[in-house]
Amino acid sequence: MKDNATPASPAIPAIAVIVPAAGIGKRMQAERPKQYLVLHNKTILEHSLARLQQVPTLSKIWLALAEDDPYFADINFDQSQIVTTKGGTERMHSVLNALQQIEPYKYPWVLVHDAARPVVRQADIELLIERCITTGDGGVLACRVRDTMKRGELTVAHTVSREHLWHALTPQLFPTALLKAALEDAIQAGVYVTDEASAMEWAGHPVLLVEGHSDNIKITQPTDLALAAFYLEQLI
C-alpha cells in the first residue's frame, strides 16, 4: 500500500438492533403512547423502524413492547425483520430483556435506537457504525451544545460552560456482550441509567462521541410533533 493510500474499512460484522418501545410517554398528554401517534400517514414507530431498515448492515430488529400493548398488531408494514420481545418497567429493563435473546457470537454488536426518533439519517447511522467498528469501541450519535447552559431551578444557580458538552442522541452502538454485562451489573447494583452509554460509562468502558445532525430529535413534548413533521418532510 502506498503511504498516501486510504486504509481499507474493516468488515462490518452482523449487527443486531434493539428498539425499546414499551414507554407510555406521559409528557405527550396523548390518548396513546407517543410512538403510535401519526405523522405523515404513518406512526412515529413506523418511521423510526423504516430509518433503521434502510441501513443494509443492520440485521434483525428486536422490538421491546409493553406486555399489554394493543396498538402494534394494527400496524400494517413489513415485519419480516422484526422480533418482538417483552418490555420492562424502564428503558434499561427493556433493552436488557432484548439482549438476553441475542446471541453475542452471532451478533457481536448491538445498536439501540429510540422508538420516538423518526428523523435519524441513514448517513449518520452508517458513520456511527464505521467509527465504532474501526476503533473497536462503542459510541453514540451526539451533537454539540450550542446554547449558553444554566444550572438551577426557578432561578439560575450558575452558568455552565458549554465547551465539551454534547447532547446524547440515538442510535448508540456497543459490543453485545459488554453492554449486556454492564446493564446487568448496573441493575443489580441499583444504579439507574437513562441510556446504554450511561451503563457502559458506569462499567468503565470508553464511549465514542460521533457527531450527527441536530434534527435527530426525540419526540417528547406535544410541540415536538410539528417540528418532527417538518423535518420528515425534508427527508421523505
KAMOBEL-V360423 format. One line per field, one symbol per residue. phi: phi as a letter, one per 40 degrees, with the letter a starting at -180 (. if undefined). A space follows every 50 residues. Layout:
# KAMOBEL-V360423
phi=???
This chain:
# KAMOBEL-V360423
phi=.cdcccccccccccbcbbbcbbcbgdccfbcaddcbcbbfgbcdcccccc ccccccccccbcbcbcdbccbccccbacbccbbcaccbcbdcccccdcdc bbcdccbcbbbbbccbbcbccdcccccdcccccccgbcabcabccbccbb bibcbccacbcccgcbccbbcbbaddcccccccdcccccgccbcacdccc cccgccbcbbcbcccccccbbdccccccccccdcbc
